[in-house]
């Protein structure tokens, strides 16, 4: 149970840590037409999405916020010990990875890798 609860904490940190700022970032972009900067860094702009020709938009950030909401749901399921949380964590990984890389969010892949290793460990232990 400790492994899945640790994975749950990773999911909650990922979902809330990126989702809550994402709500503000989408609102700010829609309202003011500029990407929100935090401590001098653009929060959801200037990354590979833009370099590849996909401009940052409120809708794109809102899509990421929706994925973050699913991540929070995943964290709750993992915390409760539901095996569906393990599978949801694996299913979300590829979608999250696209956003983490596309928005150049360096902590997402690191924490996502830790969560995935914990999920795989839980699955291998027969959870």
TIDRENRO-703535 format. One record per atom (N, C-alpha, C, CB): residue number from 0; x, y, z; residue in one letter. Coordinates in Angstrom, 3 decimals. Glycine has a CB too. Layout:
# TIDRENRO-703535
+-----+----------+----------+----------+-----+
!   n !       xx !       yy !       zz ! res !
+-----+----------+----------+----------+-----+
! NUM !        X !        Y !        Z !   a !
...
+-----+----------+----------+----------+-----+
This chain:
# TIDRENRO-703535
+-----+----------+----------+----------+-----+
!   n !       xx !       yy !       zz ! res !
+-----+----------+----------+----------+-----+
!   0 !    0.821 !   -1.197 !    0.000 !   x !
!   0 !    0.000 !    0.000 !    0.000 !   x !
!   0 !    0.867 !    1.264 !    0.000 !   x !
!   0 !   -0.936 !   -0.004 !    1.210 !   x !
!   1 !    2.034 !    1.204 !    0.605 !   x !
!   1 !    2.916 !    2.365 !    0.646 !   x !
!   1 !    3.329 !    2.792 !   -0.757 !   x !
!   1 !    4.152 !    2.062 !    1.487 !   x !
!   2 !    3.575 !    1.818 !   -1.621 !   x !
!   2 !    3.991 !    2.130 !   -2.991 !   x !
!   2 !    2.883 !    2.876 !   -3.726 !   x !
!   2 !    4.365 !    0.842 !   -3.755 !   x !
!   3 !    1.656 !    2.404 !   -3.622 !   x !
!   3 !    0.565 !    3.075 !   -4.329 !   x !
!   3 !    0.245 !    4.431 !   -3.705 !   x !
!   3 !   -0.686 !    2.194 !   -4.331 !   x !
!   4 !    0.417 !    4.559 !   -2.413 !   x !
!   4 !    0.174 !    5.868 !   -1.783 !   x !
!   4 !    1.255 !    6.870 !   -2.190 !   x !
!   4 !    0.130 !    5.730 !   -0.238 !   x !
!   5 !    2.477 !    6.410 !   -2.336 !   x !
!   5 !    3.542 !    7.300 !   -2.808 !   x !
!   5 !    3.274 !    7.705 !   -4.250 !   x !
!   5 !    4.926 !    6.618 !   -2.687 !   x !
!   6 !    2.806 !    6.766 !   -5.065 !   x !
!   6 !    2.419 !    7.085 !   -6.448 !   x !
!   6 !    1.262 !    8.079 !   -6.441 !   x !
!   6 !    2.023 !    5.795 !   -7.228 !   x !
!   7 !    0.343 !    7.919 !   -5.497 !   x !
!   7 !   -0.792 !    8.841 !   -5.389 !   x !
!   7 !   -0.318 !   10.257 !   -5.086 !   x !
!   7 !   -1.766 !    8.368 !   -4.301 !   x !
!   8 !    0.648 !   10.383 !   -4.189 !   x !
!   8 !    1.182 !   11.703 !   -3.857 !   x !
!   8 !    1.824 !   12.323 !   -5.098 !   x !
!   8 !    2.212 !   11.607 !   -2.695 !   x !
!   9 !    2.568 !   11.525 !   -5.860 !   x !
!   9 !    3.159 !   12.024 !   -7.110 !   x !
!   9 !    2.072 !   12.534 !   -8.050 !   x !
!   9 !    3.985 !   10.918 !   -7.805 !   x !
!  10 !    0.997 !   11.767 !   -8.200 !   x !
!  10 !   -0.098 !   12.173 !   -9.082 !   x !
!  10 !   -0.760 !   13.453 !   -8.601 !   x !
!  10 !   -1.133 !   11.065 !   -9.184 !   x !
!  11 !   -0.976 !   13.559 !   -7.315 !   x !
!  11 !   -1.611 !   14.769 !   -6.776 !   x !
!  11 !   -0.711 !   15.985 !   -6.940 !   x !
!  11 !   -1.961 !   14.577 !   -5.295 !   x !
!  12 !    0.578 !   15.807 !   -6.724 !   x !
!  12 !    1.512 !   16.927 !   -6.915 !   x !
!  12 !    1.531 !   17.342 !   -8.383 !   x !
!  12 !    2.945 !   16.542 !   -6.442 !   x !
!  13 !    1.568 !   16.361 !   -9.291 !   x !
!  13 !    1.552 !   16.678 !  -10.722 !   x !
!  13 !    0.254 !   17.379 !  -11.118 !   x !
!  13 !    1.733 !   15.400 !  -11.553 !   x !
!  14 !   -0.869 !   16.806 !  -10.732 !   x !
!  14 !   -2.169 !   17.353 !  -11.135 !   x !
!  14 !   -2.441 !   18.732 !  -10.573 !   x !
!  14 !   -3.262 !   16.429 !  -10.711 !   x !
!  15 !   -2.209 !   18.899 !   -9.283 !   x !
!  15 !   -2.467 !   20.196 !   -8.656 !   x !
!  15 !   -1.362 !   21.201 !   -8.968 !   x !
!  15 !   -2.607 !   20.032 !   -7.146 !   x !
!  16 !   -0.129 !   20.715 !   -8.987 !   x !
!  16 !    1.010 !   21.600 !   -9.212 !   x !
!  16 !    1.055 !   22.226 !  -10.590 !   x !
!  16 !    2.262 !   20.857 !   -8.986 !   x !
!  17 !    0.555 !   21.512 !  -11.583 !   x !
!  17 !    0.478 !   22.072 !  -12.931 !   x !
!  17 !   -0.927 !   22.566 !  -13.267 !   x !
!  17 !    0.917 !   21.034 !  -13.952 !   x !
!  18 !   -1.939 !   21.928 !  -12.702 !   x !
!  18 !   -3.313 !   22.276 !  -13.039 !   x !
!  18 !   -3.769 !   23.622 !  -12.498 !   x !
!  18 !   -4.222 !   21.223 !  -12.538 !   x !
!  19 !   -3.480 !   23.885 !  -11.230 !   x !
!  19 !   -3.909 !   25.161 !  -10.654 !   x !
!  19 !   -3.236 !   26.349 !  -11.339 !   x !
!  19 !   -3.607 !   25.188 !   -9.158 !   x !
!  20 !   -1.916 !   26.317 !  -11.540 !   x !
!  20 !   -1.312 !   27.417 !  -12.305 !   x !
!  20 !   -1.831 !   27.469 !  -13.742 !   x !
!  20 !    0.211 !   27.276 !  -12.314 !   x !
!  21 !   -2.194 !   26.313 !  -14.285 !   x !
!  21 !   -2.728 !   26.271 !  -15.644 !   x !
!  21 !   -4.048 !   27.014 !  -15.776 !   x !
!  21 !   -2.910 !   24.841 !  -16.081 !   x !
!  22 !   -4.888 !   26.911 !  -14.751 !   x !
!  22 !   -6.154 !   27.643 !  -14.761 !   x !
!  22 !   -5.872 !   29.140 !  -14.843 !   x !
!  22 !   -7.000 !   27.312 !  -13.498 !   x !
!  23 !   -4.970 !   29.604 !  -13.999 !   x !
!  23 !   -4.622 !   31.021 !  -14.025 !   x !
!  23 !   -3.949 !   31.395 !  -15.342 !   x !
!  23 !   -3.707 !   31.368 !  -12.848 !   x !
!  24 !   -3.063 !   30.530 !  -15.823 !   x !
!  24 !   -2.370 !   30.810 !  -17.086 !   x !
!  24 !   -3.320 !   30.926 !  -18.262 !   x !
!  24 !   -1.356 !   29.732 !  -17.369 !   x !
!  25 !   -4.311 !   30.039 !  -18.319 !   x !
!  25 !   -5.300 !   30.095 !  -19.403 !   x !
!  25 !   -6.138 !   31.372 !  -19.292 !   x !
!  25 !   -6.217 !   28.844 !  -19.370 !   x !
!  26 !   -6.556 !   31.701 !  -18.060 !   x !
!  26 !   -7.341 !   32.916 !  -17.848 !   x !
!  26 !   -6.533 !   34.144 !  -18.254 !   x !
!  26 !   -7.784 !   33.028 !  -16.373 !   x !
!  27 !   -5.282 !   34.212 !  -17.818 !   x !
!  27 !   -4.445 !   35.379 !  -18.114 !   x !
!  27 !   -4.222 !   35.523 !  -19.618 !   x !
!  27 !   -3.091 !   35.268 !  -17.388 !   x !
!  28 !   -3.962 !   34.421 !  -20.292 !   x !
!  28 !   -3.747 !   34.477 !  -21.738 !   x !
!  28 !   -5.020 !   34.924 !  -22.453 !   x !
!  28 !   -3.290 !   33.105 !  -22.271 !   x !
!  29 !   -6.160 !   34.382 !  -22.041 !   x !
!  29 !   -7.424 !   34.765 !  -22.674 !   x !
!  29 !   -7.771 !   36.223 !  -22.387 !   x !
!  29 !   -8.557 !   33.854 !  -22.193 !   x !
!  30 !   -7.474 !   36.677 !  -21.190 !   x !
!  30 !   -7.836 !   38.034 !  -20.770 !   x !
!  30 !   -6.864 !   39.104 !  -21.274 !   x !
!  30 !   -7.906 !   38.095 !  -19.265 !   x !
!  31 !   -5.579 !   38.813 !  -21.200 !   x !
!  31 !   -4.563 !   39.819 !  -21.504 !   x !
!  31 !   -3.772 !   39.547 !  -22.777 !   x !
!  31 !   -3.619 !   39.926 !  -20.364 !   x !
!  32 !   -3.958 !   38.378 !  -23.362 !   x !
!  32 !   -3.261 !   38.062 !  -24.608 !   x !
!  32 !   -1.778 !   37.792 !  -24.458 !   x !
!  32 !   -3.443 !   39.167 !  -25.560 !   x !
!  33 !   -1.351 !   37.488 !  -23.240 !   x !
!  33 !    0.066 !   37.189 !  -23.037 !   x !
!  33 !    0.226 !   35.999 !  -22.098 !   x !
!  33 !    0.807 !   38.420 !  -22.475 !   x !
!  34 !    1.304 !   35.271 !  -22.304 !   x !
!  34 !    1.608 !   34.118 !  -21.467 !   x !
!  34 !    2.083 !   34.612 !  -20.105 !   x !
!  34 !    2.681 !   33.207 !  -22.135 !   x !
!  35 !    1.582 !   34.004 !  -19.062 !   x !
!  35 !    1.957 !   34.340 !  -17.696 !   x !
!  35 !    3.402 !   33.938 !  -17.451 !   x !
!  35 !    1.021 !   33.652 !  -16.682 !   x !
!  36 !    4.162 !   34.830 !  -16.860 !   x !
!  36 !    5.529 !   34.496 !  -16.462 !   x !
!  36 !    5.591 !   34.424 !  -14.944 !   x !
!  36 !    6.551 !   35.541 !  -17.011 !   x !
!  37 !    6.351 !   33.468 !  -14.460 !   x !
!  37 !    6.523 !   33.253 !  -13.029 !   x !
!  37 !    8.013 !   33.188 !  -12.750 !   x !
!  37 !    5.797 !   31.952 !  -12.548 !   x !
!  38 !    8.492 !   34.060 !  -11.901 !   x !
!  38 !    9.918 !   34.155 !  -11.574 !   x !
!  38 !   10.771 !   34.334 !  -12.829 !   x !
!  38 !   10.370 !   32.907 !  -10.811 !   x !
!  39 !   10.213 !   35.057 !  -13.797 !   x !
!  39 !   10.945 !   35.353 !  -15.020 !   x !
!  39 !   10.855 !   34.301 !  -16.108 !   x !
!  39 !   12.349 !   35.562 !  -14.694 !   x !
!  40 !   10.142 !   33.215 !  -15.854 !   x !
!  40 !   10.011 !   32.137 !  -16.842 !   x !
!  40 !    8.581 !   32.083 !  -17.368 !   x !
!  40 !   10.410 !   30.771 !  -16.225 !   x !
!  41 !    8.419 !   31.918 !  -18.693 !   x !
!  41 !    7.060 !   31.749 !  -19.219 !   x !
!  41 !    6.495 !   30.406 !  -18.751 !   x !
!  41 !    7.050 !   31.835 !  -20.780 !   x !
!  42 !    5.304 !   30.437 !  -18.190 !   x !
!  42 !    4.757 !   29.212 !  -17.610 !   x !
!  42 !    4.285 !   28.213 !  -18.673 !   x !
!  42 !    3.604 !   29.554 !  -16.687 !   x !
!  43 !    3.668 !   28.676 !  -19.701 !   x !
!  43 !    3.144 !   27.760 !  -20.721 !   x !
!  43 !    3.429 !   28.269 !  -22.119 !   x !
!  43 !    1.644 !   27.560 !  -20.542 !   x !
!  44 !    4.544 !   28.932 !  -22.294 !   x !
!  44 !    4.876 !   29.458 !  -23.614 !   x !
!  44 !    6.363 !   29.342 !  -23.889 !   x !
!  44 !    4.435 !   30.910 !  -23.737 !   x !
!  45 !    6.715 !   29.482 !  -25.153 !   x !
!  45 !    8.104 !   29.483 !  -25.553 !   x !
!  45 !    8.745 !   28.114 !  -25.651 !   x !
!  45 !    8.866 !   30.294 !  -24.619 !   x !
!  46 !    7.976 !   27.065 !  -25.489 !   x !
!  46 !    8.535 !   25.715 !  -25.539 !   x !
!  46 !    8.440 !   25.094 !  -26.915 !   x !
!  46 !    7.840 !   24.833 !  -24.545 !   x !
!  47 !    8.655 !   23.800 !  -26.993 !   x !
!  47 !    8.597 !   23.085 !  -28.269 !   x !
!  47 !    7.270 !   23.206 !  -29.020 !   x !
!  47 !    8.879 !   21.653 !  -28.031 !   x !
!  48 !    6.146 !   23.373 !  -28.303 !   x !
!  48 !    4.887 !   23.591 !  -29.014 !   x !
!  48 !    5.027 !   24.801 !  -29.938 !   x !
!  48 !    3.712 !   23.797 !  -28.014 !   x !
!  49 !    5.457 !   25.923 !  -29.384 !   x !
!  49 !    5.579 !   27.150 !  -30.175 !   x !
!  49 !    6.671 !   27.028 !  -31.225 !   x !
!  49 !    5.865 !   28.342 !  -29.268 !   x !
!  50 !    7.777 !   26.415 !  -30.861 !   x !
!  50 !    8.880 !   26.248 !  -31.820 !   x !
!  50 !    8.469 !   25.358 !  -32.984 !   x !
!  50 !   10.113 !   25.657 !  -31.122 !   x !
!  51 !    7.516 !   24.459 !  -32.731 !   x !
!  51 !    7.012 !   23.568 !  -33.773 !   x !
!  51 !    5.838 !   24.142 !  -34.553 !   x !
!  51 !    6.606 !   22.267 !  -33.165 !   x !
!  52 !    5.451 !   25.386 !  -34.241 !   x !
!  52 !    4.378 !   26.030 !  -34.988 !   x !
!  52 !    3.017 !   25.979 !  -34.333 !   x !
!  52 !    4.281 !   25.420 !  -36.310 !   x !
!  53 !    2.914 !   25.436 !  -33.122 !   x !
!  53 !    1.641 !   25.391 !  -32.396 !   x !
!  53 !    1.665 !   26.485 !  -31.331 !   x !
!  53 !    1.395 !   23.974 !  -31.749 !   x !
!  54 !    1.046 !   27.624 !  -31.619 !   x !
!  54 !    1.103 !   28.726 !  -30.649 !   x !
!  54 !    0.337 !   28.388 !  -29.368 !   x !
!  54 !    0.538 !   30.010 !  -31.271 !   x !
!  55 !    0.849 !   28.920 !  -28.276 !   x !
!  55 !    0.164 !   28.735 !  -27.004 !   x !
!  55 !   -1.174 !   29.465 !  -27.061 !   x !
!  55 !    1.033 !   29.250 !  -25.816 !   x !
!  56 !   -2.218 !   28.784 !  -26.639 !   x !
!  56 !   -3.555 !   29.376 !  -26.613 !   x !
!  56 !   -4.224 !   28.989 !  -25.303 !   x !
!  56 !   -4.411 !   28.912 !  -27.839 !   x !
!  57 !   -5.258 !   29.722 !  -24.955 !   x !
!  57 !   -6.013 !   29.392 !  -23.748 !   x !
!  57 !   -6.621 !   27.994 !  -23.875 !   x !
!  57 !   -7.120 !   30.443 !  -23.491 !   x !
!  58 !   -7.039 !   27.623 !  -25.075 !   x !
!  58 !   -7.623 !   26.294 !  -25.286 !   x !
!  58 !   -6.580 !   25.193 !  -25.085 !   x !
!  58 !   -8.228 !   26.195 !  -26.697 !   x !
!  59 !   -5.370 !   25.423 !  -25.539 !   x !
!  59 !   -4.299 !   24.434 !  -25.366 !   x !
!  59 !   -3.988 !   24.261 !  -23.882 !   x !
!  59 !   -3.022 !   24.860 !  -26.141 !   x !
!  60 !   -3.895 !   25.370 !  -23.163 !   x !
!  60 !   -3.640 !   25.289 !  -21.724 !   x !
!  60 !   -4.827 !   24.625 !  -21.022 !   x !
!  60 !   -3.377 !   26.703 !  -21.132 !   x !
!  61 !   -6.035 !   24.941 !  -21.444 !   x !
!  61 !   -7.229 !   24.321 !  -20.844 !   x !
!  61 !   -7.235 !   22.807 !  -21.074 !   x !
!  61 !   -8.516 !   24.950 !  -21.429 !   x !
!  62 !   -6.757 !   22.369 !  -22.229 !   x !
!  62 !   -6.629 !   20.931 !  -22.482 !   x !
!  62 !   -5.675 !   20.288 !  -21.493 !   x !
!  62 !   -6.148 !   20.677 !  -23.911 !   x !
!  63 !   -4.576 !   20.979 !  -21.210 !   x !
!  63 !   -3.626 !   20.485 !  -20.227 !   x !
!  63 !   -4.244 !   20.467 !  -18.833 !   x !
!  63 !   -2.360 !   21.340 !  -20.235 !   x !
!  64 !   -5.024 !   21.474 !  -18.510 !   x !
!  64 !   -5.706 !   21.516 !  -17.211 !   x !
!  64 !   -6.657 !   20.321 !  -17.084 !   x !
!  64 !   -6.486 !   22.854 !  -17.038 !   x !
!  65 !   -7.328 !   19.957 !  -18.158 !   x !
!  65 !   -8.215 !   18.787 !  -18.125 !   x !
!  65 !   -7.420 !   17.510 !  -17.836 !   x !
!  65 !   -8.976 !   18.648 !  -19.466 !   x !
!  66 !   -6.247 !   17.395 !  -18.444 !   x !
!  66 !   -5.385 !   16.243 !  -18.177 !   x !
!  66 !   -4.934 !   16.266 !  -16.714 !   x !
!  66 !   -4.153 !   16.241 !  -19.131 !   x !
!  67 !   -4.643 !   17.446 !  -16.200 !   x !
!  67 !   -4.252 !   17.578 !  -14.790 !   x !
!  67 !   -5.396 !   17.171 !  -13.860 !   x !
!  67 !   -3.817 !   19.025 !  -14.487 !   x !
!  68 !   -6.625 !   17.492 !  -14.235 !   x !
!  68 !   -7.789 !   17.075 !  -13.436 !   x !
!  68 !   -7.898 !   15.547 !  -13.415 !   x !
!  68 !   -9.098 !   17.701 !  -14.003 !   x !
!  69 !   -7.647 !   14.923 !  -14.558 !   x !
!  69 !   -7.638 !   13.455 !  -14.600 !   x !
!  69 !   -6.511 !   12.903 !  -13.729 !   x !
!  69 !   -7.483 !   12.951 !  -16.057 !   x !
!  70 !   -5.403 !   13.608 !  -13.685 !   x !
!  70 !   -4.273 !   13.208 !  -12.836 !   x !
!  70 !   -4.655 !   13.256 !  -11.357 !   x !
!  70 !   -3.056 !   14.116 !  -13.096 !   x !
!  71 !   -5.405 !   14.279 !  -10.962 !   x !
!  71 !   -5.870 !   14.371 !   -9.578 !   x !
!  71 !   -6.815 !   13.201 !   -9.271 !   x !
!  71 !   -6.583 !   15.734 !   -9.325 !   x !
!  72 !   -7.717 !   12.900 !  -10.195 !   x !
!  72 !   -8.621 !   11.752 !  -10.017 !   x !
!  72 !   -7.811 !   10.467 !   -9.880 !   x !
!  72 !   -9.613 !   11.638 !  -11.207 !   x !
!  73 !   -6.770 !   10.343 !  -10.678 !   x !
!  73 !   -5.884 !    9.186 !  -10.609 !   x !
!  73 !   -5.245 !    9.105 !   -9.229 !   x !
!  73 !   -4.799 !    9.259 !  -11.706 !   x !
!  74 !   -4.784 !   10.236 !   -8.712 !   x !
!  74 !   -4.178 !   10.264 !   -7.386 !   x !
!  74 !   -5.141 !    9.809 !   -6.303 !   x !
!  74 !   -3.682 !   11.653 !   -7.072 !   x !
!  75 !   -6.383 !   10.223 !   -6.407 !   x !
!  75 !   -7.400 !    9.810 !   -5.428 !   x !
!  75 !   -7.623 !    8.299 !   -5.517 !   x !
!  75 !   -8.740 !   10.571 !   -5.666 !   x !
!  76 !   -7.727 !    7.787 !   -6.741 !   x !
!  76 !   -7.903 !    6.339 !   -6.911 !   x !
!  76 !   -6.715 !    5.553 !   -6.353 !   x !
!  76 !   -8.097 !    6.001 !   -8.390 !   x !
!  77 !   -5.509 !    6.045 !   -6.632 !   x !
!  77 !   -4.317 !    5.375 !   -6.110 !   x !
!  77 !   -4.293 !    5.416 !   -4.580 !   x !
!  77 !   -3.043 !    6.027 !   -6.679 !   x !
!  78 !   -4.652 !    6.542 !   -4.005 !   x !
!  78 !   -4.661 !    6.672 !   -2.552 !   x !
!  78 !   -5.622 !    5.674 !   -1.917 !   x !
!  78 !   -5.041 !    8.096 !   -2.148 !   x !
!  79 !   -6.749 !    5.464 !   -2.584 !   x !
!  79 !   -7.762 !    4.528 !   -2.071 !   x !
!  79 !   -7.420 !    3.065 !   -2.360 !   x !
!  79 !   -9.119 !    4.855 !   -2.673 !   x !
!  80 !   -6.339 !    2.845 !   -3.122 !   x !
!  80 !   -5.918 !    1.481 !   -3.423 !   x !
!  80 !   -6.660 !    0.841 !   -4.576 !   x !
!  80 !   -6.081 !    0.640 !   -2.224 !   x !
!  81 !   -7.363 !    1.627 !   -5.365 !   x !
!  81 !   -8.116 !    1.092 !   -6.506 !   x !
!  81 !   -7.160 !    0.735 !   -7.647 !   x !
!  81 !   -9.178 !    2.118 !   -6.993 !   x !
!  82 !   -7.279 !   -0.470 !   -8.141 !   x !
!  82 !   -6.386 !   -0.891 !   -9.232 !   x !
!  82 !   -6.629 !   -0.065 !  -10.496 !   x !
!  82 !   -6.583 !   -2.389 !   -9.539 !   x !
!  83 !   -7.807 !    0.508 !  -10.639 !   x !
!  83 !   -8.074 !    1.359 !  -11.805 !   x !
!  83 !   -7.146 !    2.574 !  -11.817 !   x !
!  83 !   -9.548 !    1.817 !  -11.812 !   x !
!  84 !   -6.717 !    3.021 !  -10.643 !   x !
!  84 !   -5.774 !    4.130 !  -10.563 !   x !
!  84 !   -4.436 !    3.784 !  -11.174 !   x !
!  84 !   -5.582 !    4.550 !   -9.133 !   x !
!  85 !   -4.002 !    2.536 !  -11.009 !   x !
!  85 !   -2.741 !    2.091 !  -11.603 !   x !
!  85 !   -2.811 !    2.169 !  -13.125 !   x !
!  85 !   -2.408 !    0.654 !  -11.156 !   x !
!  86 !   -3.909 !    1.677 !  -13.658 !   x !
!  86 !   -4.061 !    1.671 !  -15.119 !   x !
!  86 !   -4.284 !    3.075 !  -15.666 !   x !
!  86 !   -5.223 !    0.767 !  -15.529 !   x !
!  87 !   -5.002 !    3.905 !  -14.935 !   x !
!  87 !   -5.202 !    5.287 !  -15.366 !   x !
!  87 !   -3.866 !    6.034 !  -15.385 !   x !
!  87 !   -6.209 !    6.007 !  -14.438 !   x !
!  88 !   -3.022 !    5.793 !  -14.392 !   x !
!  88 !   -1.702 !    6.431 !  -14.352 !   x !
!  88 !   -0.897 !    6.083 !  -15.602 !   x !
!  88 !   -0.931 !    6.002 !  -13.087 !   x !
!  89 !   -0.945 !    4.836 !  -16.007 !   x !
!  89 !   -0.212 !    4.422 !  -17.216 !   x !
!  89 !   -0.839 !    5.014 !  -18.470 !   x !
!  89 !   -0.176 !    2.889 !  -17.327 !   x !
!  90 !   -2.158 !    5.066 !  -18.504 !   x !
!  90 !   -2.846 !    5.606 !  -19.684 !   x !
!  90 !   -2.596 !    7.104 !  -19.844 !   x !
!  90 !   -4.351 !    5.339 !  -19.588 !   x !
!  91 !   -2.513 !    7.822 !  -18.746 !   x !
!  91 !   -2.305 !    9.268 !  -18.804 !   x !
!  91 !   -0.886 !    9.661 !  -19.192 !   x !
!  91 !   -2.639 !    9.878 !  -17.479 !   x !
!  92 !    0.055 !    8.773 !  -18.959 !   x !
!  92 !    1.466 !    9.128 !  -19.108 !   x !
!  92 !    1.809 !    9.703 !  -20.480 !   x !
!  92 !    2.315 !    7.920 !  -18.853 !   x !
!  93 !    1.363 !    9.071 !  -21.544 !   x !
!  93 !    1.744 !    9.547 !  -22.883 !   x !
!  93 !    1.137 !   10.920 !  -23.184 !   x !
!  93 !    1.301 !    8.534 !  -23.954 !   x !
!  94 !   -0.085 !   11.156 !  -22.730 !   x !
!  94 !   -0.727 !   12.453 !  -22.960 !   x !
!  94 !   -0.024 !   13.535 !  -22.139 !   x !
!  94 !   -2.238 !   12.392 !  -22.599 !   x !
!  95 !    0.260 !   13.217 !  -20.888 !   x !
!  95 !    0.972 !   14.165 !  -20.030 !   x !
!  95 !    2.340 !   14.500 !  -20.611 !   x !
!  95 !    1.125 !   13.597 !  -18.611 !   x !
!  96 !    3.021 !   13.485 !  -21.079 !   x !
!  96 !    4.367 !   13.682 !  -21.617 !   x !
!  96 !    4.368 !   14.667 !  -22.777 !   x !
!  96 !    4.956 !   12.350 !  -22.069 !   x !
!  97 !    3.358 !   14.577 !  -23.627 !   x !
!  97 !    3.240 !   15.526 !  -24.738 !   x !
!  97 !    3.157 !   16.954 !  -24.219 !   x !
!  97 !    2.006 !   15.204 !  -25.597 !   x !
!  98 !    2.332 !   17.184 !  -23.202 !   x !
!  98 !    2.187 !   18.528 !  -22.637 !   x !
!  98 !    3.442 !   18.968 !  -21.885 !   x !
!  98 !    0.981 !   18.577 !  -21.702 !   x !
!  99 !    4.014 !   18.083 !  -21.073 !   x !
!  99 !    5.215 !   18.452 !  -20.324 !   x !
!  99 !    6.341 !   18.879 !  -21.259 !   x !
!  99 !    5.677 !   17.286 !  -19.449 !   x !
! 100 !    6.528 !   18.097 !  -22.300 !   x !
! 100 !    7.583 !   18.420 !  -23.268 !   x !
! 100 !    7.186 !   19.642 !  -24.094 !   x !
! 100 !    7.863 !   17.211 !  -24.199 !   x !
! 101 !    5.946 !   19.679 !  -24.566 !   x !
! 101 !    5.482 !   20.776 !  -25.410 !   x !
! 101 !    5.524 !   22.128 !  -24.739 !   x !
! 101 !    4.101 !   20.508 !  -25.859 !   x !
! 102 !    5.252 !   22.145 !  -23.426 !   x !
! 102 !    5.319 !   23.392 !  -22.672 !   x !
! 102 !    6.674 !   23.581 !  -21.987 !   x !
! 102 !    4.210 !   23.429 !  -21.637 !   x !
! 103 !    7.598 !   22.655 !  -22.190 !   x !
! 103 !    8.943 !   22.704 !  -21.582 !   x !
! 103 !    8.854 !   22.780 !  -20.056 !   x !
! 103 !    9.738 !   23.917 !  -22.125 !   x !
! 104 !    8.107 !   21.848 !  -19.472 !   x !
! 104 !    7.938 !   21.785 !  -18.019 !   x !
! 104 !    8.869 !   20.695 !  -17.479 !   x !
! 104 !    6.435 !   21.499 !  -17.627 !   x !
! 105 !   10.043 !   21.057 !  -16.979 !   x !
! 105 !   11.076 !   20.066 !  -16.668 !   x !
! 105 !   10.754 !   19.119 !  -15.521 !   x !
! 105 !   12.328 !   20.765 !  -16.354 !   x !
! 106 !    9.934 !   19.529 !  -14.566 !   x !
! 106 !    9.672 !   18.658 !  -13.422 !   x !
! 106 !    8.615 !   17.596 !  -13.719 !   x !
! 106 !    9.235 !   19.487 !  -12.239 !   x !
! 107 !    7.795 !   17.815 !  -14.741 !   x !
! 107 !    6.762 !   16.842 !  -15.090 !   x !
! 107 !    7.315 !   15.472 !  -15.437 !   x !
! 107 !    5.959 !   17.351 !  -16.239 !   x !
! 108 !    8.240 !   15.385 !  -16.397 !   x !
! 108 !    8.768 !   14.069 !  -16.752 !   x !
! 108 !    9.489 !   13.375 !  -15.591 !   x !
! 108 !    9.713 !   14.202 !  -17.921 !   x !
! 109 !   10.187 !   14.137 !  -14.757 !   x !
! 109 !   10.912 !   13.532 !  -13.638 !   x !
! 109 !    9.933 !   12.903 !  -12.650 !   x !
! 109 !   11.791 !   14.584 !  -12.926 !   x !
! 110 !    8.941 !   13.673 !  -12.234 !   x !
! 110 !    7.962 !   13.155 !  -11.278 !   x !
! 110 !    7.082 !   12.085 !  -11.926 !   x !
! 110 !    7.091 !   14.298 !  -10.729 !   x !
! 111 !    6.793 !   12.251 !  -13.204 !   x !
! 111 !    6.025 !   11.238 !  -13.931 !   x !
! 111 !    6.775 !    9.917 !  -14.009 !   x !
! 111 !    5.695 !   11.731 !  -15.336 !   x !
! 112 !    8.084 !    9.976 !  -14.182 !   x !
! 112 !    8.903 !    8.760 !  -14.215 !   x !
! 112 !    8.890 !    8.059 !  -12.861 !   x !
! 112 !   10.348 !    9.094 !  -14.624 !   x !
! 113 !    9.001 !    8.833 !  -11.794 !   x !
! 113 !    8.945 !    8.260 !  -10.448 !   x !
! 113 !    7.594 !    7.598 !  -10.223 !   x !
! 113 !    9.198 !    9.345 !   -9.376 !   x !
! 114 !    6.518 !    8.305 !  -10.568 !   x !
! 114 !    5.178 !    7.737 !  -10.391 !   x !
! 114 !    5.002 !    6.463 !  -11.205 !   x !
! 114 !    4.110 !    8.758 !  -10.787 !   x !
! 115 !    5.495 !    6.475 !  -12.439 !   x !
! 115 !    5.355 !    5.304 !  -13.298 !   x !
! 115 !    6.135 !    4.117 !  -12.738 !   x !
! 115 !    5.831 !    5.625 !  -14.719 !   x !
! 116 !    7.336 !    4.356 !  -12.237 !   x !
! 116 !    8.122 !    3.270 !  -11.630 !   x !
! 116 !    7.380 !    2.680 !  -10.431 !   x !
! 116 !    9.519 !    3.784 !  -11.194 !   x !
! 117 !    6.767 !    3.532 !   -9.627 !   x !
! 117 !    5.994 !    3.049 !   -8.479 !   x !
! 117 !    4.772 !    2.247 !   -8.924 !   x !
! 117 !    5.553 !    4.227 !   -7.603 !   x !
! 118 !    4.108 !    2.714 !   -9.960 !   x !
! 118 !    2.933 !    2.009 !  -10.484 !   x !
! 118 !    3.327 !    0.642 !  -11.030 !   x !
! 118 !    2.246 !    2.843 !  -11.584 !   x !
! 119 !    4.416 !    0.600 !  -11.783 !   x !
! 119 !    4.884 !   -0.677 !  -12.328 !   x !
! 119 !    5.269 !   -1.617 !  -11.190 !   x !
! 119 !    6.087 !   -0.463 !  -13.284 !   x !
! 120 !    5.929 !   -1.089 !  -10.165 !   x !
! 120 !    6.277 !   -1.914 !   -9.000 !   x !
! 120 !    5.033 !   -2.476 !   -8.339 !   x !
! 120 !    7.084 !   -1.099 !   -7.984 !   x !
! 121 !    4.008 !   -1.665 !   -8.214 !   x !
! 121 !    2.755 !   -2.127 !   -7.615 !   x !
! 121 !    2.104 !   -3.222 !   -8.458 !   x !
! 121 !    1.785 !   -0.954 !   -7.443 !   x !
! 122 !    2.138 !   -3.030 !   -9.766 !   x !
! 122 !    1.555 !   -4.037 !  -10.660 !   x !
! 122 !    2.338 !   -5.346 !  -10.602 !   x !
! 122 !    1.516 !   -3.513 !  -12.103 !   x !
! 123 !    3.659 !   -5.256 !  -10.564 !   x !
! 123 !    4.493 !   -6.455 !  -10.511 !   x !
! 123 !    4.357 !   -7.192 !   -9.181 !   x !
! 123 !    5.946 !   -6.087 !  -10.746 !   x !
! 124 !    4.014 !   -6.451 !   -8.139 !   x !
! 124 !    3.857 !   -7.100 !   -6.824 !   x !
! 124 !    2.473 !   -7.732 !   -6.678 !   x !
! 124 !    4.088 !   -6.080 !   -5.690 !   x !
! 125 !    1.660 !   -7.598 !   -7.727 !   x !
! 125 !    0.354 !   -8.251 !   -7.719 !   x !
! 125 !   -0.782 !   -7.447 !   -7.140 !   x !
! 125 !    0.451 !   -9.493 !   -6.983 !   x !
! 126 !   -0.611 !   -6.129 !   -7.103 !   x !
! 126 !   -1.674 !   -5.277 !   -6.547 !   x !
! 126 !   -2.922 !   -5.370 !   -7.358 !   x !
! 126 !   -1.230 !   -3.836 !   -6.471 !   x !
+-----+----------+----------+----------+-----+
